[in-house]
Amino acid sequence: MENKHRKRILITGAAGFLGSHLCDRFIAEDYDVIGMDNLITGDLQNIAHLFKLENFDFYHHDVSKFVHVPGHLDYILHFASPASPVDYLKIPIQTLKVGSL
């Protein structure tokens, strides 16, 4: 996936509404994009079209737990969080953990 001439970006919450649109945008801008999502509220359908691209990689992972992403990162955009008051009430601890990063 890594290309020495491309900027490399990690987007957390990649399968959510904002994260998936950011993945699309940075792919269109010729970045290497690493999407990360635990899929508690995100949906893989939002990024399914990106899986065939050589400059997109996906980590199914909870960002509140350590993960090693090999190689350098030029940018990190943190959008991992449930985005609904209903979710805040159903999963309050997970919401607080990702919001405290």
C-alpha positions, -999 to 999 in steps of 0.1 A, spaced: 0 0 0 27 25 9 40 48 -19 70 71 -11 54 100 -30 20 99 -13 11 115 20 -1 88 45 -32 94 67 -49 74 94 -87 81 98 -104 66 128 -141 61 126 -136 54 89 -168 34 85 -190 62 100 -206 91 82 -178 116 85 -150 92 84 -162 75 52 -165 108 34 -130 118 46 -116 85 33 -132 92 -1 -118 127 -2 -83 118 8 -83 89 -17 -94 114 -44 -65 136 -33 -41 107 -39 -32 99 -3 -25 65 11 -54 61 35 -56 38 65 -91 35 78 -98 22 113 -131 14 129 -144 -10 155 -178 -12 137 -199 -7 168 -218 21 150 -200 23 117 -210 3 86 -185 -14 62 -210 -6 34 -199 31 37 -163 21 26 -168 -11 7 -160 5 -26 -125 14 -12 -114 -21 -4 -104 -28 -40 -80 2 -41 -43 -2 -36 -40 30 -16 -66 20 11 -61 -3 40 -86 -11 68 -80 -20 104 -110 -34 123 -99 -22 157 -110 -3 188 -89 29 189 -90 29 227 -67 -1 227 -31 0 214 -25 -9 178 8 -7 159 4 8 124 37 1 106 54 29 87 51 67 90 19 87 93 17 122 80 -17 129 95 -42 114 120 -78 124 119 -97 111 149 -134 107 142 -141 75 161 -171 81 183 -207 71 184 -226 101 171 -261 96 185 -276 103 219 -292 69 218 -257 53 214 -244 75 242 -269 59 265 -265 24 252 -227 24 252 -215 51 276 -182 37 286 -171 31 249 -182 66 241 -161 81 269 -131 60 261 -128 70 224 -136 106 233 -107 108 258 -80 101 233 
